[in-house]
């Protein structure tokens, strides 16, 4: 009985993990379509990888890690158009974005 319950929990965890993985793969593919059009010196592909590696990215954090200005991060986010990560805070100041 205990083993059966444990197996049920493990199956549910696997299903949740699989859904999350599929969601991240889809987001990566959408964002990589946009980055194919950017120049060789663009930091946009690095920004995409930053979103895939962290659950939450703020503009100042992106600017610090990519060694660009916060305005450059805002402009790169605008380039992502339909593949843009979701804004998570609901605020106009101190915004944070991520893939949900």
DRENVO-707895 format. One record per residue (C-alpha): residue in three letters; chain; x, y, z. Coordinates in steps of 0.05 Angstrom, whole numbers. Example, Ala and Ser with C-alpha at 12.3 -4.5 7.8 and 13.67 -1.06 7.14 Angstrom:
// residues 2
- ala;A;246;-90;156
- ser;A;273;-21;143
This chain:
// residues 100
- unk;A;0;0;0
- unk;A;56;49;18
- unk;A;96;30;-44
- unk;A;35;41;-88
- unk;A;24;111;-59
- unk;A;97;128;-68
- unk;A;94;105;-141
- unk;A;33;149;-152
- unk;A;70;210;-125
- unk;A;131;195;-168
- unk;A;88;188;-230
- unk;A;55;256;-216
- unk;A;123;288;-205
- unk;A;148;260;-271
- unk;A;86;287;-307
- unk;A;97;356;-277
- unk;A;171;355;-294
- unk;A;156;333;-365
- unk;A;106;390;-375
- unk;A;157;441;-348
- unk;A;211;413;-394
- unk;A;166;417;-455
- unk;A;147;488;-437
- unk;A;220;509;-432
- unk;A;238;474;-497
- unk;A;181;510;-533
- unk;A;202;577;-504
- unk;A;275;565;-525
- unk;A;255;547;-596
- unk;A;211;610;-602
- unk;A;266;656;-576
- unk;A;320;623;-618
- unk;A;279;637;-681
- unk;A;285;711;-665
- unk;A;360;707;-648
- unk;A;376;676;-716
- unk;A;364;744;-748
- unk;A;411;783;-701
- unk;A;483;801;-715
- unk;A;545;764;-693
- unk;A;561;814;-637
- unk;A;491;814;-609
- unk;A;480;796;-536
- unk;A;409;773;-551
- unk;A;427;699;-553
- unk;A;460;707;-485
- unk;A;397;740;-458
- unk;A;356;681;-482
- unk;A;402;632;-447
- unk;A;398;675;-384
- unk;A;322;668;-384
- unk;A;328;593;-393
- unk;A;377;586;-336
- unk;A;340;627;-284
- unk;A;268;628;-262
- unk;A;267;704;-255
- unk;A;308;758;-290
- unk;A;305;832;-276
- unk;A;332;886;-322
- unk;A;388;906;-274
- unk;A;408;833;-265
- unk;A;409;822;-341
- unk;A;450;885;-350
- unk;A;500;864;-298
- unk;A;509;792;-323
- unk;A;511;811;-397
- unk;A;555;873;-383
- unk;A;508;920;-420
- unk;A;465;979;-398
- unk;A;394;968;-371
- unk;A;368;1005;-433
- unk;A;403;954;-477
- unk;A;367;898;-440
- unk;A;300;934;-450
- unk;A;315;940;-524
- unk;A;334;866;-529
- unk;A;269;847;-494
- unk;A;231;889;-545
- unk;A;266;851;-601
- unk;A;238;785;-575
- unk;A;167;808;-595
- unk;A;121;747;-592
- unk;A;174;704;-558
- unk;A;183;753;-501
- unk;A;184;723;-431
- unk;A;125;741;-387
- unk;A;128;800;-340
- unk;A;118;769;-271
- unk;A;111;827;-222
- unk;A;55;867;-254
- unk;A;92;931;-239
- unk;A;118;985;-285
- unk;A;179;995;-240
- unk;A;225;940;-215
- unk;A;198;892;-268
- unk;A;219;820;-269
- unk;A;208;772;-327
- unk;A;211;697;-333
- unk;A;185;638;-372
- unk;A;120;611;-342
